[in-house]
Amino acid sequence: MGLAQQYNLASKYLKYYFTSGNRHDVHSPFVYALIEDVLLDKSRHTAFAEIEALRKQLLHSEETLQVTDLGAGSLISAGNERRVRDITRYAAKQPKFGQLFYRLIQYLQPARILELGTSMGLSTAYMAKAAPKAKVYTIEGCPNIAARAAKNFEALHLRNITQVTGNFDTVLPDVLKQMQLPDWVYIDGNHRKEPTLAYFEQCLQFADEYSVFIFDDIHWTPDMEAAWHTIQAHPQVTLTIDLFFIGLVFFRKDFKVKQHFTLKY
Protein backbone atom coordinates (compact mmCIF):
# COMPACT_ATOMS: atom_id res chain seq x y z
CA MET A 1 0.00 0.00 0.00
CA GLY A 2 1.51 3.32 -1.07
CA LEU A 3 1.68 6.42 1.09
CA ALA A 4 -1.09 8.14 -0.86
CA GLN A 5 -3.39 5.14 -0.38
CA GLN A 6 -2.55 4.97 3.33
CA TYR A 7 -3.31 8.68 3.71
CA ASN A 8 -6.59 8.31 1.83
CA LEU A 9 -7.64 5.35 3.99
CA ALA A 10 -6.72 7.24 7.16
CA SER A 11 -8.78 10.24 6.03
CA LYS A 12 -11.77 8.01 5.33
CA TYR A 13 -11.40 6.36 8.72
CA LEU A 14 -11.40 9.74 10.52
CA LYS A 15 -14.59 10.68 8.69
CA TYR A 16 -16.11 7.32 9.65
CA TYR A 17 -15.03 7.70 13.28
CA PHE A 18 -16.64 11.09 13.71
CA THR A 19 -19.84 10.40 11.76
CA SER A 20 -20.68 6.76 12.61
CA GLY A 21 -23.58 6.06 14.92
CA ASN A 22 -24.17 3.98 18.03
CA ARG A 23 -27.10 2.17 19.63
CA HIS A 24 -28.89 5.47 20.33
CA ASP A 25 -29.03 6.18 16.59
CA VAL A 26 -30.62 2.83 15.74
CA HIS A 27 -34.39 2.24 15.45
CA SER A 28 -34.18 -1.38 14.29
CA PRO A 29 -34.78 -3.85 17.17
CA PHE A 30 -32.60 -6.43 15.40
CA VAL A 31 -29.65 -4.05 15.02
CA TYR A 32 -30.10 -2.63 18.52
CA ALA A 33 -29.94 -6.16 19.98
CA LEU A 34 -26.89 -6.91 17.81
CA ILE A 35 -25.12 -3.86 19.21
CA GLU A 36 -26.05 -4.66 22.81
CA ASP A 37 -25.37 -8.39 22.73
CA VAL A 38 -22.46 -8.58 20.28
CA LEU A 39 -20.68 -5.30 19.48
CA LEU A 40 -20.65 -4.07 23.08
CA ASP A 41 -19.92 -7.46 24.63
CA LYS A 42 -16.46 -7.27 26.25
CA SER A 43 -16.44 -10.71 27.84
CA ARG A 44 -13.32 -12.83 27.39
CA HIS A 45 -13.29 -16.45 26.31
CA THR A 46 -10.62 -19.11 26.72
CA ALA A 47 -10.35 -19.38 22.93
CA PHE A 48 -9.24 -15.74 22.70
CA ALA A 49 -6.13 -16.34 24.79
CA GLU A 50 -5.27 -19.51 22.85
CA ILE A 51 -5.51 -17.83 19.45
CA GLU A 52 -3.72 -14.67 20.54
CA ALA A 53 -0.87 -16.74 21.99
CA LEU A 54 -0.49 -18.31 18.55
CA ARG A 55 -0.62 -14.88 16.90
CA LYS A 56 2.21 -13.76 19.17
CA GLN A 57 4.31 -16.75 18.11
CA LEU A 58 3.68 -16.01 14.43
CA LEU A 59 4.60 -12.34 14.89
CA HIS A 60 8.00 -13.44 16.21
CA SER A 61 8.57 -16.12 13.58
CA GLU A 62 11.63 -15.96 11.32
CA GLU A 63 10.03 -18.37 8.84
CA THR A 64 9.58 -17.29 5.21
CA LEU A 65 7.16 -18.60 2.58
CA GLN A 66 7.10 -18.53 -1.20
CA VAL A 67 3.77 -16.87 -1.92
CA THR A 68 1.49 -17.16 -4.93
CA ASP A 69 -0.62 -13.99 -5.00
CA LEU A 70 -3.93 -14.43 -6.85
CA GLY A 71 -5.66 -11.30 -5.61
CA ALA A 72 -5.21 -7.55 -5.84
CA GLY A 73 -1.66 -7.65 -4.56
CA SER A 74 0.03 -7.66 -1.21
CA LEU A 75 -0.08 -4.96 1.41
CA ILE A 76 3.43 -6.06 2.38
CA SER A 77 5.72 -6.27 -0.62
CA ALA A 78 5.87 -6.96 -4.33
CA GLY A 79 8.14 -10.00 -3.97
CA ASN A 80 7.12 -13.65 -3.81
CA GLU A 81 9.04 -14.45 -0.62
CA ARG A 82 7.36 -13.15 2.51
CA ARG A 83 7.94 -13.60 6.19
CA VAL A 84 5.28 -15.30 8.26
CA ARG A 85 5.54 -12.46 10.76
CA ASP A 86 4.73 -9.91 8.03
CA ILE A 87 1.81 -11.91 6.65
CA THR A 88 0.45 -12.14 10.19
CA ARG A 89 1.00 -8.45 10.91
CA TYR A 90 -0.44 -7.05 7.69
CA ALA A 91 -2.85 -9.64 6.26
CA ALA A 92 -4.51 -11.09 9.38
CA LYS A 93 -7.48 -9.25 10.87
CA GLN A 94 -6.99 -7.49 14.19
CA PRO A 95 -7.92 -9.48 17.31
CA LYS A 96 -11.04 -7.38 17.91
CA PHE A 97 -12.51 -8.51 14.58
CA GLY A 98 -11.71 -12.17 15.15
CA GLN A 99 -13.37 -11.84 18.54
CA LEU A 100 -16.32 -10.07 16.94
CA PHE A 101 -16.71 -13.02 14.56
CA TYR A 102 -16.60 -15.39 17.55
CA ARG A 103 -19.38 -13.51 19.38
CA LEU A 104 -21.46 -13.02 16.26
CA ILE A 105 -21.27 -16.72 15.39
CA GLN A 106 -22.30 -17.67 18.91
CA TYR A 107 -25.18 -15.19 18.60
CA LEU A 108 -26.41 -16.26 15.13
CA GLN A 109 -25.51 -19.98 15.38
CA PRO A 110 -24.58 -20.71 11.75
CA ALA A 111 -24.05 -24.39 10.94
CA ARG A 112 -22.11 -24.00 7.66
CA ILE A 113 -19.40 -21.36 7.53
CA LEU A 114 -17.45 -20.35 4.42
CA GLU A 115 -14.32 -18.21 4.32
CA LEU A 116 -12.63 -16.97 1.15
CA GLY A 117 -9.03 -16.19 2.08
CA THR A 118 -7.50 -18.27 4.88
CA SER A 119 -4.15 -16.48 5.29
CA MET A 120 -2.59 -17.68 8.59
CA GLY A 121 -6.01 -18.96 9.70
CA LEU A 122 -6.49 -16.74 12.76
CA SER A 123 -9.95 -15.54 11.75
CA THR A 124 -10.75 -19.11 10.70
CA ALA A 125 -9.75 -20.28 14.16
CA TYR A 126 -12.01 -17.75 15.88
CA MET A 127 -14.93 -18.89 13.74
CA ALA A 128 -14.22 -22.60 14.25
CA LYS A 129 -13.78 -22.19 18.02
CA ALA A 130 -17.06 -20.28 18.27
CA ALA A 131 -19.05 -23.17 16.79
CA PRO A 132 -17.29 -26.52 17.31
CA LYS A 133 -20.24 -28.40 15.78
CA ALA A 134 -20.36 -26.20 12.68
CA LYS A 135 -18.62 -27.13 9.44
CA VAL A 136 -16.06 -24.49 8.47
CA TYR A 137 -14.81 -24.39 4.88
CA THR A 138 -11.89 -22.08 4.13
CA ILE A 139 -10.35 -21.43 0.72
CA GLU A 140 -6.78 -20.21 0.21
CA GLY A 141 -5.13 -19.56 -3.14
CA CYS A 142 -1.52 -20.04 -2.07
CA PRO A 143 -0.54 -23.65 -1.27
CA ASN A 144 2.32 -22.64 1.05
CA ILE A 145 0.13 -20.30 3.09
CA ALA A 146 -2.59 -22.98 3.26
CA ALA A 147 -0.03 -25.50 4.54
CA ARG A 148 1.16 -23.06 7.21
CA ALA A 149 -2.43 -22.39 8.27
CA ALA A 150 -2.97 -26.17 8.59
CA LYS A 151 -0.15 -26.28 11.15
CA ASN A 152 -1.85 -23.50 13.07
CA PHE A 153 -5.16 -25.38 13.10
CA GLU A 154 -3.36 -28.46 14.37
CA ALA A 155 -1.72 -26.44 17.13
CA LEU A 156 -5.16 -25.18 18.21
CA HIS A 157 -6.67 -28.72 18.05
CA LEU A 158 -9.30 -27.65 15.53
CA ARG A 159 -11.12 -30.54 13.86
CA ASN A 160 -14.11 -28.86 12.20
CA ILE A 161 -12.23 -27.07 9.40
CA THR A 162 -12.12 -28.24 5.78
CA GLN A 163 -9.33 -26.56 3.82
CA VAL A 164 -9.56 -26.05 0.08
CA THR A 165 -6.55 -24.77 -1.87
CA GLY A 166 -6.92 -23.08 -5.24
CA ASN A 167 -8.07 -20.04 -7.16
CA PHE A 168 -11.47 -18.90 -5.85
CA ASP A 169 -12.77 -18.73 -9.43
CA THR A 170 -11.96 -22.41 -9.91
CA VAL A 171 -12.83 -24.03 -6.59
CA LEU A 172 -15.69 -21.89 -5.20
CA PRO A 173 -18.47 -23.45 -7.32
CA ASP A 174 -17.65 -26.97 -6.11
CA VAL A 175 -17.33 -25.85 -2.48
CA LEU A 176 -20.75 -24.18 -2.64
CA LYS A 177 -22.30 -27.33 -4.12
CA GLN A 178 -20.77 -29.35 -1.31
CA MET A 179 -22.00 -26.94 1.36
CA GLN A 180 -25.46 -26.42 -0.20
CA LEU A 181 -26.53 -23.74 2.28
CA PRO A 182 -23.84 -21.38 3.60
CA ASP A 183 -25.24 -19.66 6.69
CA TRP A 184 -22.15 -17.47 7.02
CA VAL A 185 -19.86 -16.25 4.23
CA TYR A 186 -16.73 -14.23 4.95
CA ILE A 187 -15.06 -12.84 1.82
CA ASP A 188 -11.49 -11.76 2.54
CA GLY A 189 -9.57 -12.18 -0.68
CA ASN A 190 -8.86 -10.60 -4.06
CA HIS A 191 -10.07 -7.10 -2.98
CA ARG A 192 -11.18 -6.00 -6.44
CA LYS A 193 -14.66 -4.95 -7.47
CA GLU A 194 -15.56 -7.43 -10.20
CA PRO A 195 -14.28 -10.61 -8.48
CA THR A 196 -15.87 -9.52 -5.17
CA LEU A 197 -19.23 -9.06 -6.86
CA ALA A 198 -18.84 -12.35 -8.72
CA TYR A 199 -18.20 -14.22 -5.43
CA PHE A 200 -21.15 -12.43 -3.85
CA GLU A 201 -23.50 -13.51 -6.67
CA GLN A 202 -22.23 -17.10 -6.63
CA CYS A 203 -22.66 -17.44 -2.87
CA LEU A 204 -26.05 -15.75 -2.98
CA GLN A 205 -27.41 -18.51 -5.23
CA PHE A 206 -26.93 -20.97 -2.35
CA ALA A 207 -27.84 -18.70 0.60
CA ASP A 208 -31.20 -18.12 2.22
CA GLU A 209 -32.76 -15.20 4.04
CA TYR A 210 -31.04 -16.10 7.32
CA SER A 211 -27.53 -16.19 5.87
CA VAL A 212 -25.06 -13.42 6.73
CA PHE A 213 -22.29 -12.27 4.41
CA ILE A 214 -19.24 -10.37 5.66
CA PHE A 215 -16.96 -8.41 3.36
CA ASP A 216 -13.44 -7.40 4.34
CA ASP A 217 -11.76 -4.05 3.62
CA ILE A 218 -14.83 -2.41 2.11
CA HIS A 219 -13.12 1.01 2.15
CA TRP A 220 -9.62 -0.19 1.18
CA THR A 221 -9.83 1.28 -2.35
CA PRO A 222 -12.43 3.17 -4.42
CA ASP A 223 -12.87 -0.13 -6.30
CA MET A 224 -13.86 -1.95 -3.11
CA GLU A 225 -16.13 0.90 -2.05
CA ALA A 226 -17.89 0.64 -5.41
CA ALA A 227 -18.35 -3.11 -4.83
CA TRP A 228 -19.77 -2.42 -1.37
CA HIS A 229 -22.26 0.13 -2.70
CA THR A 230 -23.37 -2.30 -5.42
CA ILE A 231 -23.92 -5.00 -2.80
CA GLN A 232 -25.92 -2.59 -0.63
CA ALA A 233 -28.20 -1.82 -3.57
CA HIS A 234 -28.83 -5.46 -4.46
CA PRO A 235 -32.59 -6.23 -4.34
CA GLN A 236 -32.12 -9.27 -2.05
CA VAL A 237 -30.13 -7.27 0.51
CA THR A 238 -32.38 -5.87 3.23
CA LEU A 239 -29.85 -4.68 5.83
CA THR A 240 -26.17 -3.73 5.85
CA ILE A 241 -23.90 -2.63 8.69
CA ASP A 242 -20.71 -0.73 7.89
CA LEU A 243 -18.02 -1.15 10.57
CA PHE A 244 -15.43 0.47 8.26
CA PHE A 245 -12.96 -2.42 8.08
CA ILE A 246 -15.74 -4.93 7.45
CA GLY A 247 -19.30 -4.82 6.20
CA LEU A 248 -22.15 -7.09 7.33
CA VAL A 249 -24.93 -8.03 4.90
CA PHE A 250 -28.31 -9.53 5.81
CA PHE A 251 -31.19 -10.78 3.64
CA ARG A 252 -34.02 -11.21 6.14
CA LYS A 253 -37.44 -10.74 4.59
CA ASP A 254 -38.98 -9.51 7.84
CA PHE A 255 -37.08 -6.24 7.30
CA LYS A 256 -39.74 -4.55 5.20
CA VAL A 257 -37.62 -1.50 4.33
CA LYS A 258 -34.01 -1.68 3.17
CA GLN A 259 -31.76 -0.25 5.90
CA HIS A 260 -28.08 0.74 5.97
CA PHE A 261 -26.23 1.54 9.18
CA THR A 262 -22.72 2.86 9.78
CA LEU A 263 -21.77 1.98 13.35
CA LYS A 264 -18.74 2.79 15.44
CA TYR A 265 -16.71 -0.27 16.40
N, C-alpha and C positions, 0 to 999 in steps of 0.2 A: 504494500500500500504506500503510495507516494505521499509526500508532505501535503500537497494540495488536497488530496483525498482525505487524509487524516484531519486536516483543518475543517474541511467541509462537513465531515461526519461529526466532529466536535461541535460545530456551530448548530447543526441540526439537533444534536443531543441537548444543548443548552435551551433551545427553543422548546423541545419536548418537555424538559424538566420544569420549565416555568409555566407551561400552558396545560400540562396533563392534569386530569382530574383525579378524584379519590372517591371513596364510598358515598360522600355527601353530594356528589354530582351525579349519582346514578339513580335512575328511577325504575330500573329493571330488577325485580326480585331475584331472578337467576344470577345476574351479575353482582348484585349486592351480596348475596350469599357466597358467591365465589370469592369476592374480596375478603369478606369476614373470615371464611373458613379455610381459605387457601393462601391468598396473597399476604394476608396479615398474620398468618400462623408462623410463629417463631420457634415452635417446639423442635427439639433435636431428636434424632433417631440414631440408633446404633449404626445403621448403614452409612450415615453421613461420615462418621469418623473413619470407618473402614475405607471408604472410597477416597476420602481426602488424604489419608495416609498413603494410599497408592499414588495419588496425584503428586504428593511431595517427593516420593521416590522417583517418579518419572521426570520431575522438574530438576532433579539432581543427576539424571542419567547422562553418561558420556556416550551412550550408544548412538550410532547413526544408521539411517535407512536409505536405501535407494528408492525414490518415490516416483510413481507414475501419476501424473496430474491430469485428470480427465475433466476438470471443471474450469472455473473462470480464472484459475491461477492461484498461486500461493500468496498469503499475507506475509510470508517469511522471507523467501528468496526465490530467485529465478532458476537456481540450480536443481539438479535431480537428487543430490545427496543432502539429507536434512537430519538434524539432530532430534532425537526423541524429545529432549527437553524443550526444543523450540516448537515442535509440533504441539506438544502439550500446552505450552504457554500461549501460543497464538491461535491454534485451531480449536482447542477444546473450549466448551462453554464454561463460564465462570461457575463456581460452586453454587451461587444463589439460584442459578437457572436449573442446574441439575436437581437441586433440592425442591425447586418449584415443580419440576416434572414429577418428582416423587410424591409430593403432596397432592398434586392434581390427579395423578393416576389413582392414588388411594381414594380420592374424592369421587372420581367418575367411574372407577372400576372397569376399565377396558379389559377385554379378554384376549384380543389379538392386536399386538403393537407392531408398527412398522417404522423403521428408521432408515432414511436415505443419507448415508454419510457416517460411517462408524468412527473414523479417526482413531484415537487411542481407546475409545469405548467407555469413557467416563460417564457421558450422558446415558449411554446404553445401560451401564451398570445401575445408575439411579433408577431407570425405568424398570429394569428386571428385578431389582431389590424391592421396589414398591409393590409389585404384583407377582410373587413367586409362582402362582398357578397360571399366570398369563403366558402366552406364547409370544416371544419377542423375536422378530425378524429384523436383521440389520444388514444393510448392503454397503459394501466398501469397494471402490474402484481399484485401489492399489493393493496388490497381493501382499506386499511386505508390511504395509500398515495393518492389513487385516490379520496377518499372522501375529503381529505384536499385540494387537487388541485381544486375540485369542488367549495369549499368555496372561493378560490382565484379567480376563474373565475367569481363567483357571485359578489365579491367585485369590480372587474374591469368591470362589466356590459357587459360581453361577452355572446353573444347569438348564435354564429355561430360554437360552438364547440360540437361535439358528443364524449362523453367519452365511452370507452369500457374497461372493467376490466377483466383480465384473462391472462393466459399464452399465449405468442405470438404464440407458436406452435399450440395452440387450436383455438384461435379467429381470427388470421390474415386471413386465407382463406375466412371466411365469410365477414370480413370487406372489403377485396379486391373485392369480388363479389358485395357487396353493392355499392362500389365506382365506379367500372367498369374501370375508367381511372384516376389513380393517377398522377397528373401533378408534384407533389412535394412529395418526400418521405424522411423523416428524421429518420434515424435509430440510436437511442441512448439507447440501452439496450442490455443486455447479455454480450457483449464485449468478445466473444469467436469466433474463426475462423469459425467452422462448422455452428453454428446457424446463424452467420452474413451472410455467403454465402447462406444459405438456405433462409433467408428472402429476400436477394437480388434477388435470382432466382424466388421466388414466386411473388415478386412485379414486376419484369421485365416482367412476362407473361401478366400483365395488362397495362403496360406502353406503351408509343409511343415515337417517336423520339424527341419530344419536352419536355418530362419529364426530371426532374432533381432529382437525388438522392444525399443525403448528409449523410455521415457516420461520426459518432463521435469517437473521441479518436483513430484515425487510427495508432498512434505510441505508444499507451499505453503499449502494450506488444508485444513481437515477434509474438505471435499468431495473434494479430490484424493487425500487419504489413503484415503478410503472407496473411491474408484475403484481405487487401487493394491491394496488388500486384496481387492477383488472379483476383480481380475486374477490375483492370487496363488492364489486359490482355484479358478480355472477348471480344469476337468478335463483340458484339453489342455496346461496349463502344468506342466512338470516341474521347473523350476529358475528361481529369481529371485535377483537380486543387487541389494541396496539400497545405493547409494552416496550417499544422502541427496538430492542435487540431481537425480539421475537414477536410474532403475530399469531393470535389464536383465532380459529375459524370454526363456527358452529352452523349447523344446518337444521336445527329443530323447527318443526312446522308449527309448534305452539307459539312461536314468536311471530305475531301477526304482521308486525311492521319491521322492516329491515333496520337494524341498529348498529352503529359503529361507535366504539368507545376508545379513547386514548387515556390510559391509566398510568399513574406513577408507580414504578416498581424499582 
